Amino acid sequence: IYTYVANILIAINPYFEIKNLYSTDTIKSYLGRSLGTQPPHVFAIADKAFRDMKVLKQSQSIIVSGESGAGKTESTKYILKYLCDNYGQSTKSAGSLEQKILQANPILESFGNAKTTRNNNSSRFGKFIEIHFDGKCSVVGGYISHYLLERARVVSQSKAERNYHIFYQLIAGADKALAEKLHLASPDKFRYLAKGCTQFFVQKGKETSVPSDRVSADHKRGGPLKDTRMDDYSDFHTVDQDLGNIGLTQEDRLSVYTTIAAVLHLGNITFEDNPEDNTGGCMIAPASANSLAITAELMGLEQEDLTGALLSRVMQGKGSF
């Protein structure tokens, strides 16, 4: 699946697992080897960038580009894995710096990736990942910049596409107590999810892992979505663990999940014309009273304050009026 054009690596996604292509032994076989002495591989590019940094004493960049589904996300993960496995202090400890860098990827994917018509795990944002090395060329830190998040996807998707993974992962993976606290229901009960695909990703043999009261009608009728790398129930617990490993307390994680649920319930609030307003204003539809109450509860607001924020606009101008 790999070939070279000069020093540029061309990668083709085979859409299936190739045994030992990214194993520990394969990683070791590219360590310190010049480009071209081993078969083309993303590990060779990562090693060349490291050796150039070490010899030239200059920062190096690896640009990963391609169309949707080409394998950009996976290539980036394997570059990080190669650098952290070979030049990190220790990747065995869950709290080590290298592990924190690697564990940031599942979190980014949950909050920034979504199922599209061409790719089940499409990144809907750009990112610039920095790996910092000390004078001994050991990994000492990292920084991730993200930009151009597709915000419109939060409120609308095409029929065959999904919203961001984290919404479905939270619904599928939350335990009973958390689901009741956040008032979670099946995806087709939330307007921000109902217009798109409402099926969960479920691995074979785990079809009963998602509670039946949180499964949509389409999921029950057509079955779950299949992908060898994705399972919404399991992925939620992975993200929860990774959030803890990078330093978020249980209270912090609950705040994150509460905010996600608040977005879903906020989308269920609808509006209608206010017959008592001569200026053409609107009011919250009576049918949305329950959604308004839940959203206010999750956001820690009084219903009156939330209603005022939704129905009024504050404009700031310069100069005197």
JONOR-V507706 format. One line per field, one symbol per residue. ss: DSSP state (a for helix, b for strand, c for the rest). phi: phi as a letter, one per 20 degrees, with the letter a starting at -180 (. if undefined). A space follows every 50 residues. Layout:
ss=???
phi=???
This chain:
ss=cbbbbccbbbbccccccccccccaaaaaaccccccccccccaaaaaaaaa aaaaaacccccccccccccccaaaaaaaaaaaaaaaacccccccccaaaa aaaaaaaaaaaabbcccccccbbccbbbbbbbbcccccbbbbbbbbbccc aaaacccccccccbaaaaaaaaaccaaaaaaaccccaaacaaaacccccc bccccccccccaaaccaaaaaaccbccccccaaaaaaaaaaaaaacccca aaaaaaaaaaaaaaaaccccbbbccccccccbbbcaaaaaaaaaaaaaac ccaaaaaaaaacccccccccc
phi=.cbdcleeedddfembfdgmfcffffgffdfmeffoecggafffffffff fffffelcfccdedcqffnfoffffffffffffffecefadeefefgfff fffffgffffecdbfdfdbfcefdbdbcdddedefemdfcrbbcdcblff fffgdbbfgeddffggffffffeffgfffffelfbfgfedffdffdfdee ecfgndfefegffddffffffdnffdbfdcbgfffffffgfffffeoeff fffffffffffffffffeedcbfefedfenfccffgfegfffffffffem dfgfffffffdccdddcendc
